[in-house]
Amino acid sequence: MSQALSIVVFTRDLDRYSVNMLQELQRMGHGVHVVVEPPSGVHSRDWSQDVAIVDRVKLKGRFDKAAASRYADIVDRYKADVCLCYTSRALSVALTARRHHKFKTPIVGTRGAIGGVSAFYLQDWFTYLSPALDAVSCMSQAIADKLTHEARRFYPKHPGLFEVIYPGYGQLMDTHEAPTPRGRAVDQPVRLLCVANDRPIKGLVVLLDALESHTPSLNWQLDIVGQCGDQIRQKIARSSKLSQQVVAHGFRTDVPDFFRAAHIYIQPTLWPGEGIGNSMAEAMSFGLPVITSNVGGGIELTVHDQTGVHFEVGNAASLGAAVERLIHAPELCDRMGLSAAASLNTRFGLTHEANAFLTLFRRLIAKTLLN
């Protein structure tokens, strides 16, 4: 049996996906010691009953020296073999701690989407692309490819490792009832669903164009769940067709009920750097077929004509044709949806994810011992 590792986790907060993976590492016999920031609001969840929260450290910035000193003390206290950082600010402070306090413990960042690395936060360029970072766990090959490209663009001899580790989406199957065929009749109204906050990479404009101009059928309703900006809401309001058949719900806490009511899930990603959206995996766990563009992490999660349909990125006519095809094929939707749910267990199991992290950790630890 391999030697148990001491894993220190630095993060702002946790979510169910990260907690489940850390619990799996604990079940395998490894020590997991989690450091979070103090709760930021009354709705912040306390995960201390699920994993060992060993400290709460407020981060006043990405280079907070006081917080970095506390991080270094924690690394020493738990004799950490590796540090895993789930958020960019925690990752920056962990790198600062190692630089100032001279410990050699490998530091691993995680990246589920391109997000700030492509557009929003300049600081992320100097965190995830830092040559001082030992590795980044990437949720999809699309993310790994993007980070590798950008790192080599800034640092031609970048030594970092961008490793693809798929999330353990199979765990979703345990959070709700087993998926069953919808049994929709051909003439029954079709519920289309897209769960996404309105950002350019999400492709909501292309989706609306596809439904307005390239979907002849009229027996459908699209539910958009997530924050929508004025452009999207105005586009819906100005169209007589869309205003009657598209509902922009905004932020909702009852998203599972939308998955239960839907027949087809749509993720119209625009750029290759988009990772695997959690909402797409959640839709699959409820037995929904997925329509997604032929770029980004979506094509790693789904198989064309088996668990969903891929359309040409940015092409509203191609997306409209995909929607029209599945509207008229309810039995195909059921077959694809059930295959999609089954694939989460076979290709994206939680144990697979934990073992992939352990393999990465041991490789980095061995490299550190040689230096």
PyMOL commands that set and color helices and strands:
alter all, ss='L'
color gray80, all
select helices_A, chain A and resi 16-27+65-77+88-101+115-117+122-128+141-154+169-174+200-202+204-213+230-238+240-245+255-261+278-285+298-301+316-327+330-347+350-370
alter helices_A, ss='H'
color red, helices_A
select strands_A, chain A and resi 6-10+31-36+53-56+82-85+107-111+135-138+161-164+190-195+220-225+246-250+264-267+290-293+308-311
alter strands_A, ss='S'
color yellow, strands_A
deselect
rebuild
show_as cartoon
